[in-house]
């Protein structure tokens, strides 16, 4: 069929990856240091990614393409393999993409029940409490199944390094996303968290941030996202010192 679809100029593309999280369908991935449309079926042609390319490498063209397939998008989000078609057999439409952005959910059936006291010190065999992948805020789609009815943890990416009890206290039974408000685009954080609030019946949100001034941006982004979404989800602000101590915990 003839329809509008995204096209990417490889000569202009510098592989920055800003278009990847902007494509909510997961149709764009970084492959061989270039942004590529991995499957015509996953591109709806709306062009949400256009304004995120600093090089102007992404445009919309009208050409022969497979029809948009919502089932393929859902399969990509859940980590399931896409059904093979003639189009998918061609190199430019393989739904391989960057392994780092492929959705995955981990089963943790043997972890201690809620309320159990964690060990005084982490042991060599301590189990990770991470339940999904990816964890970068700009990569986890708001439609990810793990977000439905979840307790969301939005953590500055220095927190897991500084806070010794990150897995046992914060990550357990929460869906985590991480980011750096100093180096990333805060408006994109607001948009992403707003979409997560709107599309999922979140139980609560915990924001874990460092005491350094620039880290306050991640809390501001989450608060603004809640305001825009007109939601009433409780937000807990957890402030961690550079020495790994809890300085403050408050509900907002």
C-alpha positions in Angstrom: 0.0 0.0 0.0 1.0 3.6 -0.5 1.2 5.6 2.7 3.3 8.1 4.7 6.3 6.7 6.5 9.5 7.9 8.1 12.7 7.9 6.1 16.2 8.5 7.5 19.1 10.1 5.6 22.1 8.0 6.7 24.6 10.7 5.4 23.1 13.3 7.7 22.5 11.0 10.7 25.3 11.1 13.3 23.9 8.3 15.4 23.1 10.5 18.4 20.1 8.3 19.3 17.7 11.2 20.3 15.1 9.9 17.9 14.9 6.4 19.5 13.0 7.3 22.7 10.9 9.8 20.7 9.5 6.9 18.6 6.9 5.4 21.0 6.4 2.4 18.6 10.0 1.3 18.8 10.4 1.5 15.0 13.8 3.3 15.1 16.9 1.8 16.5 20.6 2.6 16.4 22.3 0.0 14.2 26.0 0.3 13.1 26.1 3.8 14.6 23.2 5.0 12.5 19.5 5.5 13.2 17.5 3.0 11.1 13.8 2.2 10.6 13.8 -1.5 11.6 10.4 -2.3 10.3 7.8 -0.5 8.1 5.1 -2.2 10.0 6.1 -0.5 13.2 6.1 3.0 11.9 2.7 4.8 12.0 4.0 7.7 9.9 2.9 10.4 12.4 6.5 11.7 12.7 6.8 12.2 16.5 10.6 11.7 16.0 11.1 14.5 13.4 11.7 17.3 15.9 14.2 15.4 17.9 16.8 15.0 15.2 19.4 17.8 15.5 20.7 17.0 12.0 17.4 17.1 10.1 18.0 13.5 9.0 14.5 12.3 9.5 11.6 13.2 7.1 8.3 11.8 6.1 7.9 10.4 2.6 5.0 8.8 0.8 5.9 5.4 -0.7 5.0 1.8 -0.9 5.1 0.3 2.6 3.5 -2.4 4.7 0.5 -1.3 6.7 1.1 -0.2 10.3 0.8 -3.2 12.6 -0.2 -2.5 16.2 0.4 -6.2 17.1 4.0 -5.9 15.9 4.5 -2.8 18.1 3.0 -4.7 21.1 5.2 -7.6 20.5 8.3 -5.4 20.4 7.3 -3.7 23.7 6.8 -7.1 25.4 10.1 -8.5 24.1 8.4 -11.1 22.0 9.8 -12.0 18.6 8.1 -10.4 15.7 6.5 -12.7 13.1 8.7 -13.2 10.1 7.3 -11.7 6.8 8.8 -11.3 3.4 9.5 -7.6 4.3 11.2 -8.6 7.6 13.5 -10.9 5.7 15.1 -8.0 4.0 18.2 -6.6 5.8 16.8 -3.0 6.1 13.6 -4.2 7.8 15.1 -6.7 10.3 13.6 -6.1 13.8 16.9 -6.6 15.5 17.8 -3.1 16.6 20.0 -2.2 19.5 20.1 -4.9 22.2 20.2 -2.2 24.8 16.7 -1.0 24.1 14.9 -4.3 23.6 12.1 -4.7 26.2 12.6 -7.6 28.7 10.8 -8.6 31.9 12.6 -10.7 34.6 10.8 -13.1 36.9 11.8 -12.8 40.5 9.9 -15.7 42.1 12.4 -16.5 44.8 12.8 -13.1 46.4 11.9 -12.5 50.1 8.3 -11.4 50.7 7.6 -7.8 51.4 8.3 -6.9 55.0 11.2 -9.4 55.4 14.3 -7.8 56.9 17.2 -7.6 54.4 20.5 -8.9 55.4 22.7 -6.5 57.4 25.3 -6.5 54.6 25.0 -7.6 50.9 26.3 -11.1 50.3 28.2 -12.2 47.3 25.1 -14.0 46.1 22.6 -11.3 46.7 19.9 -11.2 44.0 19.2 -8.2 41.9 15.7 -6.7 42.4 15.5 -5.4 38.8 12.4 -6.6 37.1 12.7 -5.3 33.6 14.9 -3.8 30.9 15.6 -1.1 29.7 15.9 1.2 32.7 16.8 4.5 31.1 13.9 6.9 31.4 14.1 7.9 27.7 14.1 4.2 26.6 11.3 2.6 28.6 8.1 3.2 26.7 5.1 4.5 28.7 3.1 1.5 27.2 5.5 -1.1 28.7 3.4 -3.8 30.4 5.5 -3.6 33.6 4.2 -0.1 34.3 0.5 -1.1 34.6 -0.5 -0.5 38.3 3.2 -0.2 39.2 5.1 1.6 41.9 7.4 3.8 39.9 10.9 4.6 41.0 12.5 7.6 39.2 16.2 7.6 40.3 19.1 9.9 39.4 21.7 7.6 37.9 24.2 8.3 40.7 21.9 7.1 43.4 22.4 3.3 42.8 26.2 3.9 43.1 26.0 6.0 46.3 23.1 4.3 48.2 24.1 0.9 49.5 20.5 -0.3 50.1 19.3 0.7 46.7 18.2 -2.8 45.7 16.9 -4.0 49.1 15.0 -0.8 50.0 14.2 1.1 46.9 14.1 -1.3 43.9 12.2 -4.1 45.5 8.7 -4.3 44.0 9.2 -1.1 42.1 9.6 -0.4 38.4 12.7 1.7 38.0 13.8 4.3 35.5 17.0 6.3 35.8 18.4 9.5 34.2 20.7 12.4 34.7 19.0 15.8 34.9 22.3 17.5 34.3 23.1 15.9 31.0 19.7 15.0 29.6 16.8 17.0 28.2 14.4 17.7 31.1 11.4 18.6 28.9 11.7 15.1 27.5 11.6 13.7 31.0 8.4 15.6 31.7 6.8 14.3 28.6 7.8 10.7 29.3 6.7 10.7 32.9 3.5 12.5 32.1 2.7 9.7 29.6 3.5 7.1 32.2 1.1 8.7 34.6 -1.7 9.1 32.0 -1.4 5.6 30.6 -0.9 3.6 33.8 -2.7 3.5 37.1 0.5 4.0 39.1 0.3 3.3 42.8 2.9 5.8 43.8 6.1 7.4 42.5 9.4 7.6 44.5 12.0 10.1 43.3 15.5 9.2 44.5 18.0 12.0 43.9 21.4 13.2 45.1 22.0 16.2 47.3 23.9 18.1 44.6 21.9 21.1 43.3 21.7 20.0 39.6 19.9 16.8 40.7 16.9 18.7 41.8 15.8 18.9 38.2 14.6 15.3 38.2 12.2 16.0 41.0 10.9 19.2 39.3 10.4 17.1 36.1 8.3 14.5 37.9 6.2 17.1 39.7 5.5 19.0 36.5 4.6 15.7 34.8 2.0 15.0 37.5 0.6 18.5 37.2 0.3 18.2 33.4 -1.3 14.7 33.7 -3.8 16.1 36.3 -3.0 13.1 38.4 -3.1 12.7 42.2 -0.5 10.0 42.5 1.6 10.4 45.7 5.3 11.4 45.1 7.9 10.6 47.7 11.1 12.6 47.5 14.2 10.8 48.8 17.4 12.9 49.1 20.7 11.0 49.3 24.0 12.5 50.3 27.2 12.0 48.3 28.3 9.7 51.2 25.3 7.5 50.6 23.2 8.7 53.6 19.5 9.4 53.6 19.2 13.1 54.3 15.4 13.6 53.8 12.3 11.7 52.9 9.0 13.6 52.3 5.7 13.1 50.5 4.6 15.7 48.0 
